């Protein structure tokens, strides 16, 4: 597992993907920090993360699109699956590497806030809460993305499929007002990433949302492992 | 027994890729899988290594069932698949390091990896990107990857594909050396390659095992008749008549004039009779210069073609012994 995570992390930064992902995210963060600075109030800082929520959801598919697609196309999955490790470890290694890249971007995004904190006193509790929320939905989205990439040999198909999933999870709560069936409306608000993320943006540490995101990670980790194993039975 | 394969069958829907294959291999033997493309060689290897599962039947490696105790079994296997599992964006050294960690090898890393690189002769490219290597080098990196951790069982799917003749000989010698303390299964659709290294040959066709034996046994099992091709200088009709008159000759076929005044004849002996001495004696007596004589027993190539070309195969070839 650590071997795979290490190799993946290296390959993110051997290819441009890692740099582009972190760079573009930080550029967008910079843009919104600049707006906060021009307003001149550090109380808007946590809101940068709520705005970035949409951008992150849009960019995360780029991080996971190649994870298993590339392995299958290069036939390197054969090397992984015949190594003396379980599929669970393989999937978790992949997940962990992508998550670490996202986490690097999130940690680096705190630098401007650290600088601002010399001149003002930002609300650290709210900011760290929203960063935690970001890491959670990021982990969930990455887990979904890794699963989708295990379904196809084509990176492009994996990327578009994951985009579709992330857009769906972003906009689904807009449907809830249109749906009359209360059960369905309940399900929609229940699975909407936006709804789940909002408590963190408000500085609330919502246990049910934490459990929700971690469950999504676990479910798609499990599904990916089963998908890889199903190859054996094909 | 290092490898036991028991009644292995693999179906893809209606299509039967492997049909009831059984064999076993002891320590320090080289088993050659021979068969035309698509016969089921790679499928068998993929099942042994745990990449695919069988529809029925089981495989044990070193006594571990590959389904019940996959990690224990996989630890004993070094596998070079048909397409080596290489990452083009890694350096050779980086890749071997990764495989070393992936397989959780505990041997001293520097020394072990250096030894392997020296063995397959890739020390000079160890800092280059795999994506920039030639096919021959990639194949050797694939071989190196299989050797990491010094597993007692090596499964090599067409290990010499893409190598030049010199490298092919090197790899053959390497396999011969490895076979002193490894069980090796290698596949090929090229016969001389298998013939050169294998202690035992399994011929697979259309998913079934059609022959199993040492190269010698296979060559001799198909035909008890002795064939000789001979080129004699002399009046064609006279020579042909004299040859037909020999006691142990069953048939004589005139192949034609190969050189000015020289005809080639193909003779078939009666069961169990060696024709070479009588022919020589005849030629010497009649003073016909003999320009060449080759004993053309059914070669392994013929055995192979015959077995994979037709379904009718004598039963005694598939008795399935242990090596």
Interface residues (C-beta under 8 A of the other chain):
Chain A: X2 X3 X4 X6 X7 X10 X11 X14 X15 X74 X75 X76 X77 X78 X79 X80 X81 X82 X83 X84 X85 X86 X231 X232 X233 X234
Chain B: X12 X46 X49 X50 X51 X52 X53 X70 X71 X72 X74 X75 X77 X79 X81 X83 X85 X86 X87 X88 X89 X90 X94 X98 X99 X101 X102 X103 X104 X145
